[in-house]
Amino acid sequence: MIQEEIEKYAEEWASKSNCSHPKYAFIAGADFVSRQTVKAIIDLKFVSYDGKFPNLCSGNLKFIAVYSDGTEQEYNWQHCLNSGGSCHYHKGDWDTEEGDWEVHLPFDTDDPMKEYSEFTPMVMAYLTKIVNDEVEKGCCGGCS
């Protein structure tokens, strides 16, 4: 849950800054998130990812965002993952290495000016963690 991630970050921040009140950092972080959006995302639920070799990174990521007002919205983002793996030619054969995924906001071709203000850096970091927990790691394979 995002709240737990904020608390973890707040504790780390407090220990690095010699702050004796880590909850102040959490309150400041939560306040910052709530001021950035009308409805803040408080949790994310992984639904599915359908990318497959040889274009593992070109799939559709489906997830549900739970908002602070109790509503939920399902998202279907296409082509929003970058593989942390690599592919290279070595001694007459292709070698692929696995790596963590990076998640980026999708480009909406129907509305290129669309904003995703509710997807704060903290929310994107949590979404990336969920994706790395749920989606097989690897190189997309498109180069080999």
N, C-alpha and C positions, 0 to 999 in steps of 0.2 A: 504494500500500500504506500502511496506517495507520502502520507504523513509520517510513516516510519522512516522513509528515506530522508525527509526533512530533519527529523529528530537525530538521525545518525550524522547527517552533515553538520547540524548545529553542535553536537557534542565534539566532533572533530575540530570544528572552527573554534569552539570555546577552549579546547585544550591547547591549540596552537596560539591563541591570542591571550592566554593566561586569564581568561574570564572565569570568574567563580560561579556564574549563573548561566549555564548552557541553555536553559529554557528561554532566556531573553533572545538568543539567536533564533530559536525555533519560532517564537512569537513574531520576531522581525521578518523571518523568512515567510511564514504563513501570511502575514500582513502584506508583504510585498506581492506574493502570488495572488491574493484576493484583490488587490488594487489593480492588477494588470488585466483582469478579466471581469466581465459581469458575472459569469458563472465559472468557478474554478473547477478544474478536474481534480478529484480526490482519489480516484483509483482507476486502474486499467485492467482489462481482462483479455487475454489472448484468445482468439477464436481459431484462426488457421493461417497458413501460408502455403501457397501452391507452386512456388518456384521449383523447377527441377533441372537437373543436368541436361543439356549443356548450357542452359541459361538460368542457373539457380538464382541469380540475383534479379531476375526479371519477372518475379511472381507478384501475386496480389496478397497484401497483408490485411487480414481482417481482425479487428479488435473492437472492444466495447469500452467507451469512456464513461465513467460514473462521475456525475457533476455534483457540486456542493448543494444544489437544490433538490437532489434526489433523483433527477432524471438520468437516463442512460441513452447513449447514442452509439450505434454501430458505424464504424468507419471501414472503408474498403480502399486502401491506398495501393496504387499500382506503381511499380518500379521505384520503390522508396528505400531499397536496401543496397548498401555497398559492401562487397565482400572484403574482409580483412585478410583473406587468403591470397595466394599468388600462384602463378603458373609460369614455368620456364622450361626451356629446352636444355637438357644436360646429357651429354654422352649418348646421343642418338635417340633419346626418349624424352617425353614430356613428364615433368615432375609437377605435382600440385601440392600445395601446402594449405592447411586449414587455418582459419583465423576468425576472430570475432566480427560480428556484423556491426555496421554503422547504419543507423536509421536517419533519414532526412525527410523533411516535409515534401509532400508530392507537389508537382507542378500541375495546376489545374488548367488544362487547355481550354475549357469552356469559360473559365473566369480567371485569367492570369493574374489579376490584381487581388484575388482572394487572400484574405489574411487568416492565419491560424493562431490568433493571439492567445487562445487558451492553452496552446502547446508551448508552455514556457520551457526554458532550458532544463529545469528540474523534471518536468513531465517527459520531455524527450529522452533524458538520461534514464528514467524509469522504463520507458517504452523500449529503449535499447537493451536494458537488462533483461526484460521479459522476452524479447526476441532472441537474445543469446541463450536464454534458458530453454526455449521451446523449439527453435529452428536448428536443424543440423548445420554444423559449421562446415565450411569448405570454401574452395575457390569456385567461382561460378562455372568455370570450365569453358567459357566461351572462346578463350584464346587457344585452347589446345585442339 
